Amino acid sequence: MTKRGKIGRRELKNFKNLLIKEKINLLHEINHITNGTLKKSQREASGDLSGYSYHMADMASDVYERDFLLQLAAGERKLLFKIDDALRRIEDGGYGYCQECKKRISMARLKAIPHAACCCSCQEKMEKKQNRRHE
């Protein structure tokens, strides 16, 4: 960050490249998960292509695995939205500032979580509030 507190152009470019690379990797992962899960029937996914039914425990296992992979893809999509939002903030000039308190997000946090939208203290407050709702 410069003396005025803004992130320099070179640093912004580095963060943008990092976010784009992360986005591409996520899109490949999501594509792999959905192609392997959604484009196959349960019978094909299990490897049983015969006309006979197979054991209920095998079916339950397959359903569990399919559900797990779909939840994984949903989580990856949420991360993809956060990355897109960070890329938008880079373009709008708001990258590196907390969306809650408007203070700077530390460079250490941005390096660890380039798509971070909030500073550590605001993120903690949001998580505590969310945990209270789920109790």
C-alpha positions in Angstrom: 0.0 0.0 0.0 1.2 3.5 -0.6 1.6 6.1 2.0 -1.9 7.4 1.4 -3.3 4.0 2.1 -4.4 3.1 -1.4 -3.2 -0.1 -3.0 -0.8 0.6 -5.8 -1.5 -0.2 -9.4 1.0 -3.0 -9.6 -0.4 -4.6 -6.4 -3.9 -4.3 -7.8 -2.8 -5.9 -11.0 -1.2 -8.8 -9.0 -4.4 -9.3 -7.0 -6.5 -9.2 -10.1 -4.3 -11.8 -11.8 -4.4 -14.0 -8.7 -8.2 -13.7 -8.5 -8.6 -14.5 -12.2 -6.4 -17.6 -11.9 -8.4 -18.7 -8.8 -11.6 -18.2 -10.8 -10.4 -20.3 -13.7 -9.4 -23.1 -11.3 -12.8 -23.0 -9.6 -14.6 -23.1 -12.9 -12.6 -26.2 -13.9 -13.4 -27.8 -10.6 -17.1 -27.0 -10.8 -17.3 -28.3 -14.4 -15.5 -31.5 -13.4 -17.8 -32.1 -10.4 -21.0 -31.4 -12.3 -20.0 -33.4 -15.4 -19.1 -36.3 -13.2 -22.3 -36.1 -11.1 -25.2 -34.6 -13.1 -24.6 -36.1 -16.5 -24.6 -39.7 -15.3 -27.6 -41.6 -14.1 -27.3 -43.3 -10.7 -26.8 -46.6 -12.3 -24.0 -45.3 -14.6 -22.3 -43.6 -11.7 -22.3 -46.8 -9.7 -20.8 -48.8 -12.6 -23.7 -51.1 -12.7 -25.0 -51.2 -16.2 -26.8 -54.5 -16.0 -30.6 -54.7 -15.9 -30.6 -56.0 -12.4 -31.2 -53.9 -9.4 -28.4 -53.6 -6.9 -28.3 -53.5 -3.1 -30.0 -50.7 -1.2 -26.9 -49.9 0.7 -25.0 -49.4 -2.5 -27.8 -47.1 -3.7 -27.7 -45.1 -0.4 -23.9 -44.8 -0.7 -24.2 -43.5 -4.3 -26.9 -41.0 -3.3 -24.8 -39.8 -0.4 -21.7 -39.3 -2.7 -23.8 -37.5 -5.3 -25.3 -35.2 -2.7 -21.9 -34.5 -1.2 -20.5 -33.6 -4.6 -23.4 -31.3 -5.4 -22.9 -29.5 -2.0 -19.2 -29.2 -2.8 -20.1 -27.6 -6.2 -22.5 -25.2 -4.5 -19.8 -24.1 -2.1 -17.4 -23.6 -5.0 -20.1 -21.4 -6.7 -20.4 -19.2 -3.6 -16.6 -18.7 -3.6 -16.9 -17.9 -7.3 -19.4 -15.1 -6.5 -17.0 -13.7 -3.9 -14.2 -13.7 -6.5 -16.4 -11.9 -9.1 -17.3 -9.4 -6.4 -13.6 -8.7 -5.6 -12.9 -8.3 -9.3 -15.7 -5.8 -9.6 -14.3 -3.9 -6.5 -10.9 -3.7 -8.2 -12.5 -2.1 -11.3 -14.7 0.2 -9.1 -11.8 1.3 -6.9 -13.3 -0.2 -3.7 -10.9 -3.1 -3.5 -9.0 -3.3 -0.2 -11.6 -1.4 1.8 -14.0 -3.1 4.3 -17.6 -3.1 3.0 -18.9 -2.7 6.5 -16.7 -0.1 8.2 -15.0 1.3 5.1 -11.6 1.1 6.7 -8.6 -0.5 4.9 -8.3 -4.3 4.9 -4.8 -5.2 6.0 -2.5 -6.3 3.2 -1.8 -9.5 5.2 -5.5 -10.4 5.0 -5.7 -9.6 1.3 -2.7 -11.8 0.6 -4.2 -14.6 2.6 -7.8 -14.1 1.3 -7.7 -12.0 -1.9 -11.5 -12.0 -2.2 -12.0 -10.7 1.4 -14.7 -8.1 1.5 -14.4 -7.2 5.2 -11.6 -6.5 7.7 -10.9 -9.0 10.3 -12.9 -7.3 13.1 -16.0 -6.8 10.9 -15.8 -10.4 9.6 -15.6 -11.7 13.2 -18.7 -9.7 14.2 -20.6 -11.0 11.2 -19.6 -14.6 12.0 -20.6 -14.2 15.6 -24.0 -12.8 14.6 -24.5 -15.7 12.1 -23.5 -18.3 14.8 -26.1 -16.8 17.2 -28.8 -17.2 14.6 -28.0 -20.8 14.1 -28.0 -21.7 17.8 
